[in-house]
Amino acid sequence: MFRAIILAAAAFALTAPALAQQDAEEIVVTAARYRDAYENFTVPNVALIRRADFAVEDFTITSDTRDAAARRQELRQALQSLTRFSDRNARVSVALVQQDEDESGAARVVNFAVEKAMLSLRATPNRPDTEYVTLAVRTRVVATDDLDAVEGRFAEFSRSIPKPGRIEVALGGLELTLTDPQQYRAQLVTAIAADASRVASALGPGYGARLEGLENPVAWRRAGDLDLRLFVPYRMVILPRETAG
């Protein structure tokens, strides 16, 4: 009976949260709005440590050329040069980060385009003759990487790109991304069910378990500079077998 309860709970968790699927999109899993939305989640006993797929960092391009038309032209040339330069760079690429407006706090990586970037130009506060655009630079995280190696690649990219006219560039804070975090749900639910079975068995034949919260999407916490702890926010309740269902 207990085994049936656990398997039914696992099957429900695997099929219920269709709305949580991200269609294999690359999600900025350490984005500030996500952290705010899920800061009260408690990391349960069963979790999965996973290296991030990519690291991304804000990359701001600024021009303070006084003439507005010349300033825009400089920024456009910088973006165009950046596209050509990143196409030749196998280690660092350029992207845009799109912030969801709903309560999820999710931010996702989308393809870079010069015209799309130009639409996001902003004036620097109190400096009407200065404009900037913020993009994202992106590098794949591999098993041998540490934080210094990743930040070194970004710094080298920043130093090497063309900077026409009065263009200046600056790097921002590093974030981590995962491609389709919800793909890890099956692995996590299987591990949760196995853990519940072990706990109930250790307490003797008179006990079973009820799993609550398996309908929740996969959540995560940073587990190091480049690693993440993935989990389903669930609760396990141990009960006498006759009430475990």
VOGU-3710 file (C-alpha; in Angstrom, 3 decimals, decimal comma):
1> mfraiilaaa> 0,000/0,000/0,000  2,766/2,415/0,961  4,605/1,756/-2,310  1,413/2,510/-4,253  1,002/5,795/-2,401  4,549/6,879/-3,227  4,272/5,882/-6,895  0,946/7,675/-7,261  2,421/10,810/-5,707  5,399/10,637/-8,048
11> afaltapala> 3,199/10,163/-11,112  1,102/13,181/-10,087  4,201/15,343/-9,676  5,498/14,337/-13,096  2,288/15,193/-14,918  0,639/18,009/-12,964  2,786/21,126/-13,450  2,588/21,489/-17,223  2,453/25,248/-16,750  5,949/25,126/-15,226
21> qqdaeeivvt> 7,612/23,821/-18,380  9,991/26,337/-19,930  10,225/24,793/-23,430  13,982/24,247/-23,060  14,601/27,959/-22,573  17,739/29,128/-20,838  16,699/30,634/-17,508  18,776/33,054/-15,439  18,383/31,059/-12,258  20,147/33,513/-9,942
31> aaryrdayen> 18,185/36,581/-11,101  17,254/38,932/-8,252  13,478/38,861/-8,851  13,461/35,060/-8,704  15,378/35,135/-5,427  12,850/37,593/-4,029  9,881/35,482/-5,188  11,181/32,244/-3,682  13,315/33,411/-0,770  11,003/31,703/1,757
41> ftvpnvalir> 11,273/28,264/0,147  12,906/25,755/2,479  15,432/23,451/0,848  14,270/19,894/1,692  16,438/16,881/2,440  16,393/15,603/-1,152  18,122/17,953/-3,594  20,346/17,717/-6,669  23,650/19,573/-7,045  24,090/20,646/-10,668
51> radfavedft> 26,712/22,825/-12,346  25,236/25,827/-14,158  25,055/25,549/-17,945  26,253/29,115/-18,547  27,444/32,175/-16,680  26,176/35,566/-17,821  27,232/39,061/-16,877  25,745/42,476/-17,595  27,713/44,333/-20,244  27,031/48,069/-20,520
61> itsdtrdaaa> 28,103/50,139/-23,538  28,121/53,928/-23,031  28,766/56,964/-25,243  28,984/60,580/-24,075  29,457/62,168/-27,510  27,590/65,470/-27,332  25,860/65,359/-30,715  22,865/63,026/-30,387  23,018/61,685/-33,948  26,761/61,017/-33,692
71> rrqelrqalq> 26,273/59,411/-30,284  23,635/57,010/-31,612  25,838/56,199/-34,585  28,743/55,351/-32,274  26,536/53,068/-30,192  25,209/51,342/-33,311  28,737/50,831/-34,647  29,813/49,397/-31,290  26,905/46,938/-31,315  27,590/45,918/-34,902
81> sltrfsdrna> 31,295/45,431/-34,160  30,380/43,490/-31,038  28,266/41,113/-33,111  31,098/40,444/-35,559  33,657/40,076/-32,778  31,564/37,659/-30,720  30,847/35,546/-33,811  34,599/34,892/-34,019  34,940/34,221/-30,293  34,284/30,596/-29,370
91> rvsvalvqqd> 34,308/31,211/-25,603  32,106/34,278/-25,083  28,893/35,265/-26,876  26,500/38,220/-26,654  22,823/37,897/-25,721  19,916/39,807/-24,239  18,111/39,013/-20,986  14,328/39,290/-20,998  12,584/39,761/-17,659  9,153/38,161/-17,162
101> edesgaarvv> 6,509/40,526/-15,829  4,585/37,903/-13,832  5,121/36,870/-10,220  7,598/34,105/-11,129  10,487/36,554/-11,289  12,007/34,525/-14,134  14,502/36,039/-16,546  15,494/34,263/-19,740  18,305/34,544/-22,265  17,216/35,543/-25,779
111> nfavekamls> 19,126/36,047/-29,019  20,999/39,302/-29,486  20,010/41,661/-32,314  21,407/45,151/-32,949  18,016/46,749/-33,582  16,492/45,174/-30,489  19,404/46,458/-28,420  19,075/49,978/-29,890  15,451/50,067/-28,728  16,656/49,657/-25,139
121> lratpnrpdt> 18,973/52,702/-25,135  18,701/54,742/-21,944  19,879/58,208/-20,974  22,223/58,419/-17,997  20,502/60,280/-15,116  21,595/63,942/-14,888  23,665/63,558/-18,077  21,394/64,198/-21,071  24,323/63,927/-23,506  25,171/60,382/-22,367
131> eyvtlavrtr> 23,349/57,192/-23,392  23,952/53,542/-22,666  22,662/50,073/-23,490  23,015/46,991/-21,304  23,469/43,567/-22,899  24,650/40,243/-21,518  27,893/38,419/-22,209  27,680/34,669/-21,838  30,087/31,751/-21,504  29,537/28,027/-21,077
141> vvatddldav> 30,526/26,665/-17,663  32,604/23,482/-17,836  33,652/21,040/-15,125  37,172/22,483/-14,805  36,029/26,101/-14,444  36,291/28,163/-11,308  35,012/31,705/-10,769  38,344/33,295/-11,709  38,428/31,458/-15,051  34,907/32,554/-15,975
151> egrfaefsrs> 35,424/36,174/-14,952  38,771/36,161/-16,753  37,077/35,235/-20,033  34,604/38,092/-19,611  37,368/40,575/-18,751  39,431/39,565/-21,782  36,394/39,919/-24,038  35,704/43,389/-22,613  39,302/44,510/-23,193  39,460/43,157/-26,730
161> ipkpgrieva> 36,273/44,377/-28,409  36,315/47,420/-30,744  35,382/50,731/-29,066  34,680/53,391/-31,710  34,692/57,093/-30,810  33,909/57,786/-27,140  32,514/54,333/-26,417  33,198/52,896/-22,976  32,248/49,457/-21,659  31,679/48,048/-18,168
171> lggleltltd> 30,897/44,606/-16,743  28,259/43,980/-14,062  27,439/41,165/-11,616  27,762/37,518/-12,611  24,629/35,326/-12,798  24,109/31,625/-13,545  21,750/30,021/-16,068  20,196/26,607/-16,636  18,532/25,276/-19,761  15,037/23,984/-18,920
181> pqqyraqlvt> 15,363/23,544/-15,132  12,128/21,531/-15,083  13,837/18,658/-16,927  15,258/17,586/-13,546  11,804/17,000/-12,024  11,692/13,248/-12,813  15,105/12,649/-11,241  14,169/14,612/-8,133  10,770/12,966/-7,667  12,320/9,493/-8,008
191> aiaadasrva> 14,863/10,396/-5,327  12,130/11,849/-3,071  10,047/8,663/-3,358  13,077/6,484/-2,596  13,949/8,613/0,451  10,372/8,409/1,774  10,424/4,636/1,356  13,716/4,332/3,252  12,509/6,528/6,119  9,212/4,651/6,518
201> salgpgygar> 10,972/1,268/6,348  13,493/2,333/8,978  10,651/3,127/11,388  9,113/-0,337/11,024  6,140/-1,995/9,327  3,601/0,162/11,123  4,525/3,379/9,336  4,006/5,000/5,934  4,574/8,429/4,435  2,528/11,188/2,840
211> leglenpvaw> 4,294/13,542/0,414  2,898/17,059/0,129  3,887/19,791/-2,344  5,052/17,617/-5,232  2,947/19,747/-7,568  5,457/22,592/-7,085  7,892/23,383/-9,915  11,593/22,727/-9,512  13,254/25,470/-7,474  16,922/26,167/-6,780
221> rragdldlrl> 19,513/27,783/-4,573  23,101/28,680/-5,323  25,379/25,942/-3,961  28,715/27,590/-4,784  30,252/30,025/-7,234  29,152/28,015/-10,288  26,922/25,260/-8,832  23,222/25,086/-8,000  21,115/23,028/-5,598  17,884/21,983/-7,344
231> fvpyrmvilp> 14,875/20,777/-5,374  11,102/20,373/-5,353  9,655/22,202/-2,315  7,891/19,224/-0,745  7,040/18,037/2,760  7,156/14,457/4,004  4,780/13,454/6,800  5,355/10,107/8,541  2,119/8,516/9,790  0,824/5,144/10,932
241> retag> 0,278/3,077/7,795  -3,550/3,188/7,932  -3,517/7,009/7,736  -0,556/7,493/5,409  -2,795/7,911/2,365
//
